[in-house]
């Protein structure tokens, strides 16, 4: 029974999504009832499996002594899985209203539902092979969502997306092969699985392979220079970009990097090596690059997309410190960023949905006319900047503290990157908000402010919930931090 309860949250939405593909709903309310029911039920299944079922290793299929499809829920699975389970339902409700002007809603929600199960498959994977397979299924499940509009921009974005993802998968596969040859198994074990006898004399080779696999998984995490797919994917409907850039795809890339470092190769073989310095510097470069380009980008969704490029490498930087303190800080920022960025994308989607405006210079004076939307943007934007005592401040402070404790010179470069990025983040976030509340022009053409108002409750209630939750966990981070410390040390 416990085996079935653990597997169910993965297979149920995948089967439901496939079953929904040929269905043509005659009424929107009917489709919404089905989709919301499936999503809520699966979130209950997932939370039950993570917190009320014994954490057994479940082998779905045994290929050989080392190769098997395995499901196992550990502390890291719970962090990622809980984040996904709680945010998916909120995004679904938001999507009901937003997708009314996008068309082809039946197909959209079918793939949207499938993706839920695939992401949980990544979270619940018990070994490298299982994670790799779900990781690839995630690309295939999200490609129709990226290309939903099927216009020239969407097709181009889809081609870029699949090219980058396949390239990244090829690099990650090289790491998979070497782990198979030099490891005692493919299971995720805190501390890694490399065999000391086999590694001896091959340290340099394995470090090169580690870098290769890191950049392979780093494609989904948008590590420089493999970031281009992410801003292009912003042509997708806002509920998709919110999940792509906050929860599903990009966080799967970060999650895979965590598994690669702490549960496959192990930090013992990597700390203090040139390989660690390479990924620390790659993260620092990406942090500054993403923030710089975000400041130069006038398109609101793409500005937030480049912000995601930067903030993902905040997490990667913490993980790359290869210490419990660094991993704790990285996980804290992963959770904070998920809440903050999904809210910011929702605000951009609300503006686009109600006004058809996409650029920051088009939203002058909108602040008072869309009070919920822009208050949410202001509060979560301040959190992203790291204004005390909001959420982003705690995670950035934890990252800087862990970097200092590491004593690594490359980590000090990362601290400088964090400071520069904080200044740039303040500029590209507050610039939008200031123009919304304090327009430079006093008069606009007749009809300019027509339909400029907050969207209905399907879109505003998720905004309010996410903003309130972000504020609460930012003001009271101690309990969350203690839990993440236990996860980061392998205790839970």
Secondary structure, DSSP 8 states (H G I E B T S, - for coil): -HHHHHHHHHHHHHHHHHHHTT---SSHHHHHHHHHHHHHHHHHHHHHHHHHS----EEEEE-SSS-EEEE---HHHHHHHHHHHHHHHHHHHHHHHHGGGT--HHHHHHHHHHHHHHHHHHHHB-BHHHHHHHHHHHHHHHHHHHTTT-SHHHHHHHHHHHHHHHHHHHHHHHHHHHHHHHBS-SB--TT--B-HHHHTT-HHHHHHHHHHHHHHHHTTTT-TTS-HHHHHGGGS-HHHHHHHHHTSHHHHHHHHHHIIIIIII-GGGTTTSHHHHHHHHHHHHHHHHHHHHHHH--BHHHHHHHHHHHHHHHHHHHHHT-SHHHHHHHHHHHHHHHHHHHHHHHHHHHHHHHH---BGGG-TT-TTTSHHHHHHHHHHHHHHHT-TTSHHHHHHHHHHHHHHHHT-HHHHHHHHHHHHHHHHHHHHHHHHHHHHHS-S-S---TTTTTT-S---HHHHHHHHHHHHHHHHHHH--HHHHHHHHHHHTT--
